[in-house]
Amino acid sequence: YNPIYLIPEYNKVDGAIISITSSTIDISQSFKQHGLSYALPMEFATTEEIDDLLSSDPPIYSSGARSGVKGSTDCGLTISALDVTIVVGPYMNDGAMENVYYEELIEFTRLNPDCAWPINGGDSGSVLIANFSGIWNIIGLCFAGGYFTGYACRIDNVASELNISAWDGSAKNFIDLS
């Protein structure tokens, strides 16, 4: 996991990695995004692609467990800001309530302001993806937001801090329960 640092330090990633057994998933299906007819494993967007999101304005998509499928409709998603800093919390820490700062975030919202919940409680850990010339790439890891605005940790920061890479479609090692 990526430790959460309290004020005055800033965090860039809210994420963790788990191990699963091979019977838990189907590697030919589990990477697919619900509601999106795209059947290839997704690469991580490059730093340059993420830095250029506001000017390139690619179609954005996410599918959260609570808020459901969001993308390519009049209630689709759009990037509203980059390099955003927010305060999240408060969290209980040794009996005291503490706020946590996050920086370098991707802020996203609904295309139509009458549509609510670009992210909702229970959506944390879902990915934010963008369509770059017909290729869907992961741009962020969703983790915070509310009725009008969502926030995702940049996938380049997630990859760096958690030491991960995009899944390439090949079989991987699973946890051995024996």
Secondary structure as UniProt FT lines:
FT   TURN            7..8
FT   STRAND          10..11
FT   HELIX           22..24
FT   TURN            27..31
FT   TURN            34..35
FT   HELIX           47..51
FT   HELIX           53..56
FT   STRAND          60..64
FT   TURN            65..67
FT   STRAND          68..71
FT   TURN            74..75
FT   STRAND          77..93
FT   TURN            94..95
FT   STRAND          96..110
FT   TURN            113..114
FT   TURN            121..122
FT   TURN            124..125
FT   STRAND          127..132
FT   TURN            133..134
FT   STRAND          135..145
FT   STRAND          149..154
FT   HELIX           155..162
//
